[in-house]
Amino acid sequence: MKSKNRGIKMSQLVDRWGIGTVFAFLIIKLLQGAKRIFPPKEDGWRRAARAYISLEHHKFGLGFFGIRPAGEIEASPGDAAEALARRLAEFLRGYPISYVTLDWGMFCVRLSHKKTCEVVLTAYAQDGSMEWLKPFLEPGSTPPPECENELLDLIRESYNDARGLPDLARPRRLRRKVAKGIRRLCRPANRRPAAAYADRILSSACVYVDSLPYENEFQDPEYVRMKPLGFSPLQFHIQCDFPANNANIWVYCNHAAEDGRAILDMMDDLIRQWGRSRPVLYPQSGYASKPVCCSSDGKKIWHVAMYFDFVPFFAERRRLTQAYGVDVPVIALLSWNVTGHPAFAKHRFSLPVEIPAAAGRETSLGFVYILPSKYRDGNAPEEGLLNYLAEFARLRDETKARRSASYEMLESFALLPPVFYKMTLALMPRAMAGFVGTMGLTVLNGAGYIVVTSCDSQPEAFISFGSLNLPSQDGGTVGAVSIKCRPEKIEFYANALREIFGEARATDN
């Protein structure tokens, strides 16, 4: 689709100019011209996501509580876990994300599609090594007749050999090890079906079943310690108490393959089909989870989840709407409140906007890149807020219509090879921050627990808000908040959010 956005002023993307920013701006202008002749074949957001948010610490996660895991099943924990994995595989066959596979390259991940949907039940030792795996393939699928157990052992051993490698290299090493082992294990006549069988297992969604932690169920697991095989975007960690038929389900997804809203809708369907085992009451305002490492090397990114009382926030939103007759989007007011704190005041923010499908293009994400502090006026604070709301609404509407400067930039970058994204971030980090900001903030209404994503192009932090009116254990309501950032900043930013939205304390875990 050829661009019709010749009148877009790309200079709107920049608040502060510098040498690097000027150089990056010239590249964007050149690409903007080239795009009129060679329109991109891939969505700009998806292409950027494959480079910037494809690794383990970039995954987003959602927690769902009080689910009936396996109908009326009564069995030993091992048999029940298999029944649960089988039931989950049947459920996933109705959703497109189950047929997406990840193809790992040196600089990014590419997306492919498969014709089958399977899951593999896995078990891990304390150190994260895989102890065993059991696949649940679609009906009619059969392994090579003489080497099924040997193939499963080969995959497990290859996984354990590669699990310490960097995220981009690990799946590729695993696949190579498996291919080499098949040549050693199988007779020539069986090598092709053995390779196809192994590939289906590697592309399966990994399911890990554990016991339910009644002492603190609102604590996300250390999922990065139990890495998936790596070729499915989905990973499940299910905590169960089968005698009580009660489960919490944690689902993690590679953001390069799918967005949070689609996974939330999928899991809402699962809850409707499977049912609830009990009412769910969320922690009272002020609760914070223990920090959890989300990166493979244990240093890059950590996560904390919190719950706060948002009744005052909604009262303020109603007051503004009634007093000024203006639209007050939740994400706009949240970002304004966040940047009123000194910890966040200097940061330029990236605020996601869902772009509807149009003119042969699929639903996508766009972004409002904005510096809220630019609109603050100490002498007229509400006038500053109203100016900010007006500017946010303008940028949001232009982005949804695919004619904003931010949308044009992402579409122009889609002309470039993946290595360009890595080079730009490495060589011009300040220029990138000048365009797309240093922090991200998003809202996923309907989510009761979020493990927010992170993005290499917003290196400082990423904040996500879920539902803001969840029933709490003290009889009131709370909202879910999630933040990912570097470990040395996690308490600093968590304390700042407490000062903004809740009590300056955290519940002991």
N, C-alpha and C positions, 0 to 999 in steps of 0.2 A: 504494500500500500504506500503510495508516494505521499510525502509530507505536504501538508497544506499550511504549515506553520511558519511561513517566511517572515511574518511580522513579529514573531516572538523576540523580545529583548533578552538575550542571554545574560546581559550584565545584571539583571535582577537577581541572579544567583549569588552575587558577591556583595558582602558587607565591608570587607577590608581587603585592600589591594596590596600586592607585593610582587616581587619578581617571579616567584613560582606561580602565583595566581595568574599573572598576565600570560605566562607561558602556557599554562593549562587552558586558559580562556581562548587563546589562539588555536590550540588543538581542537577545542570544542567547535569553534567557528568553522574550521576547515572540514571537520566531520559533518557539520550541519549542511555545508554545501554539497559534500559528497553524497549525503543521504538523499538529496533530491534526484540524483542520477541512479544511485544504487540503494534502493530501500532495503532496510535490514530484513533478514528472513526469520529472525527470532525476536521474541519479546524482549525489550531492553531490560526490564526488571529481572526476568528469568536468567538472562545471560549474566548479568552482574551477580545474581545470587549464586550461580554455579561457581564463581570465583571467590566471592567474599563471605559466603555463609554456608559452606559445605562440610565443615569439619565437626568433630564431636562436640566441641564447646559451643558451636553455633546452633546446635539442635534446640528446638523448643519442646517443652513437655507439658502435659496436662494430667492432673490427678483427679480421679473420680472415686467416690467413697460410698460404702454401703450398698454394694451391688450383689445380686444373687448370681453366683458365678457359674453354677452348673445345674440349674433346675432342681430336681428333687434327688440328685445323685447321692448315694451312700456308698462310699468305697474307702479304701486306704488312701493316704495322701498321694502316693505315687500313681495309683490308678485314677484318682480324681484329677490330678494334674494333667494326665493324658487326655481324659475326657474333656477337660477345660480347653486344652490346646486344640483338640478336634472341633469343639464347638466354636471357638474363636475363628478357626480357619473357614468354617462354613459361613460365618457371619461376614468375614472380610471379602468373600467372593462377590459381594454386591457393590463394591466400591472401587472406583478407578485407580486410586492410589495403590491398591494391592497389586496392580499389574505393572507398576513402574519399577524399573531397575536402575541402579547407579553404575555408570561406567567411569572408572577413575583414571584420570590422566595426570600429567606432571604438574599442571597448574590449575586444574579445575575438575569438576565432576560433570559428566554429561548424562542426560536422561535417555533411557530406552524403554521399550515396552515388551512385555512377555504375554503369552496366551494363557498361562496358568497362575493360580493363586495358592500358595502353600505357606505353612508355618513350620518352624522347627523348634522343638522344646529343648532347652539347654540347661545345663547345670554347671556351676562354677565353684572353684575352691576359694578360700579366703584371699589368696594372692591374685585372684582374677583369672587364673588359668582355667580352661574349660575341662570339665571332668567327663562329660558325655553329651551327646546330642541325639535326638530322635525326631525324624521328619514326619510330617503329616501331609502327604501329597493328595492331589485331587483323585477321586475315584478312577480306577482303571490304570493308574500309573504303577509301573513295576520296575524295580531296579534290575541291573544285570544279574543273571541267575546265580553266579558263583562268587560274587565279591561284594555283596552289600555291606557286611560288617567291616570288611577291610577298607572299603571306601569311607565309611563313617569314622573309623580310626584315623585314616589318612587326613580327613578334613580337620579332625580335632587336633592331631599332632601339628598340622600345618598352621592352624590358628594359633596354637601356643607358641610356635616358633616365631610367628610374625607379630604377636600382640604388642610388643614393645616398640615397634617402628612408628614413625610419624603417620598421621592420619591419612594423608594422600598416598603414601607408599604401602601401608599395611595391607589393604585389600588386594593390591596388585601382586604383592609378594605371596599372599595366601593363594591366589588363583594359580600363579606359576608353580608353586610347590605342589598343589593338587594335580595339575596337569602332568608334572614330571613323575609324581607317584603313580598315576594311572598307567603310564607307559611301563613302569616297573611291575605293577601288580597284575595287570590284565593281559590276556592274550590279544593279539592284533584284532581278532574278530569282535572282541568285546570292548575295545577301547572307545569307540565312538559312542555306544549307548552308555558306557560308564561315565564318559565326560559329560554327556547330556544330563545324566542323573545327578552328578556332582554339581553341575551348574544350577540345576533347579534348587538344590539344597542351599547353595551359596546365595541364591537370590530370594530365599524365603525370609519372611519376617521372623525375627527371633523372639521367643517367649520364654521368660524366666519366671517360675512359680516359687514363691517363698511364703513363709508364715506371716500372719498379720501381727504387726507390732502394736499391741493395745496400749503400751505406755505412751506412745506419741505417734498417732497415725498421720498427723499433718507434718511429717518430715519426709522430704523427697529422698529417695534412695541415691546412693552413689553410683548412678548408672554407668558412669564412664569407667568404673572399675570392671564392669562386666560388659565388655564391648560386644556388639553384634558381629555377625560374619561380615557385614559391610556392603552388601549389594542390594539390599532392600532399604527403602527410606524409613521403614517402620520398625520399632522396637517396643516390646511390652514387658513390663515388670509387674507381676500380679501377686499381691499379698492376700493370702486366703486363710480362713478358718472354716474348714469344710464341715465339721459337725454342726456349726451354726449357720452354714451356707451363707457366709458373709465375706465380701472381698473388697479390696481397694485395687483399682487398676491405674497404673501409670503408663501412659503412652508417650513415646518420644518420636519425633519425626525430623528428618532432614529437610530444612527449610527451602533448600534448592528445588525440592520436588513438590512441596505443597505448603499452603498457608494454614494458619491456625484456625480460621473459621471453618474450613472444610473438615479438618480433623475433629473439631468440637461438634459439628453437626453429625459426623459419623458416630462419635461416641454417645451422643444424645440418642441416636437411633438404637445403639446397643442397649442402653439403659431402658429404653421403652420396651424392647423385645425381651430382655432378661429379667427386668424388674428390680425393685429395691428390696434389700433385706431389712432396712431400718431407716428411720429419719436421720438426716445428717445435720448436725449442728457444728458450726465452724468455731475456731478459737475466738475468745473475746478480744476486744481492741487492745493493741499493744503487743500481741504475740509476734515473735520472730523465730523462724526455724534456725537450726544450726547452719553455719556456712558449709556449703558442699562444693567440693572441687568438681568442675565440669570439663577440664581440659586434660588431655592425655599425659602431658608432662607434669601435671600437678602444680603448675606455676601461673599459667596464663590467665585463667578466668575462674572465678568462684561465683556462687549463687546464694541468695538469701530470699526467703518468702516472708511476708508480713501481712497482718490484718489490722485494719483501722476502722474507726467509726466515721462514716461519710455522711451522716445526717446533717452536720453543719455545712458540708459542701453542697448538698442538694438544696438546702435553705438559701444559700447564697446564690445559687444558680437561678432559683425561682425569683428571688428578689431582683436580680439583674434583668431577667426577662420581663417582669411586670413593670419595673421602673423605666426601662428604656425601649421596650418593645422589640428587642433584637434576639436573633438566634444565638444561643450560647451552647455550642457543641461541647460535649463532655471532655473530649481530648484537648480542646483549646483551653478550657478553664483549668483542667488539670496541669497542663504544661505551663500556664501562667502562674499557678500557685507554686509549682515546683521551682520555677526560676526566680521566685521571690526570695528564696533562701540563698545566702552567700555561697553555699557549696555548689550551686548550679547556675548562678547568675550570669557568669561569663560564657556559658556554653551555647553554641548554636545547635539547634535540635533538628532531628529528622523525624517527622510525624507521618506515618503511613496513611494512605487513602486508598480505599478499594475502588478500582476502575471497572465499571460494568463492561460486558462484552458489547462490541459494536463493529460493524463494517468488516466482518470476517475475522476480527481479533477476539481472542479469548479474554475472560475476566483476568485482571492483573492487579498489581499493586503500583501505585504511584506515591510520591512523597512531597510533602510540604517541608522545605528546608527554611528554617526561620530562626532569628535571634530575638527571643521575646524581650530581653532586657532593652533592646533598641527602642521599644515603645513605652517604657516606663517613664513616668513624669512625676517627680516628687511633689510638685506643686498642684497637680491635678491627676491623682492616681486613677480615678475611674475613667477619666477621659483617655488616659493611656491604655487602659484595659479595653475600652470600646474601640480604639484605633487598632489594637492588636486583633480583636475579634473580627473586625471588618477586613483586615489584611489576610487573616487566616481563611476567612470565608471565600475571599477572592481567589487565593491560591488553590484552595481545595476544589472549588468549582472548575477552575481552569484545568486542574490535573484530572479530574473525573471526565472532563470533555476532551482529554488528550491534547491539550494545547497550552500547557504551562511550560515554563523554561526548564523545570526539573524533569518533566516527562521527555521533553525534546533532548535534553542532555543524555538520559539513559538510552533513548532510541539511537542517538548518534554513536554512543560508545558501542552499541551492538554490532557495528561494522568492524570492530577491531578483534584480533585474536585474544584468547584468554591470557596469554603472557602479558599483554598490555596492562591488564587490571593489576596484576601483581607488581609490575614495574612502576606504575603510577603511584601505588601506595608506598612502595619502598623508596622511590626517588623524590617524590613530592608530597610527603605526608601533610605538611602545613597547607599546601594548596588544596589538597583534597578536603581537609577540614574546613577550609574557607568556603567550599562549595556545598558539601553534604553534611557538615557539622561534625561534632565530636561525641554527641550523645543521641540515642534514639529513645523515643517514648511512644508506646502504643496502647490501645485499649481493645480487649477481647471480651465483650459483654457476654455473659453466660458462663464464663469459666470460674470454677470455684477454687482452683489451685493452678498456678502457672509456674513453670520453669521457663523464664523468658529466653528468647534467642539472644545472640550477640552478633556483632558484625565487624569485620576487620576495618571497614571504612568509617565506623563510629567507635574509635578505640577506647574512649573514656568510660562509657557505661551504657547500658540499655535497661530501660525501666518499662514494665508492663503492668497494666491494671486489668483485673478481671471484673466479675460482677461486683457491684458496690453496695448491694443490699442483700447479702447472704444472712440467713438466720444464725445467730451466735449462741454460744453456750450460756451467756448471761441474760438471755431473753431479749437482747437488742438485735441490731444488724451490724454487719461489718463488710468491708470490701477487701478483695485480694490484691496484693501488691507484690511484685517480683523485681529483683534487680540482679544483674550480672555485671561484674567488673573485675579488675585486677585484685588479687588478694589483699594487697596493702591498702586498698581504698574501700574494701567492702564494709567495714564498720563505720568509716567516715560517712559514706553515703547513706547507709542504713540509719544511722543516728540523725542525719539531716531529714530523712523522710519521716522519722518519728516526730521530729520537731514541727514538721509541716502538718502532718495528718493525725497524729495520735500522741499518746503519753510518751514521755521521754524515758521509757523503760522497755525491757523485753521480758516476756515470760520465760522462766527457767525451763530448760528442756531436760 
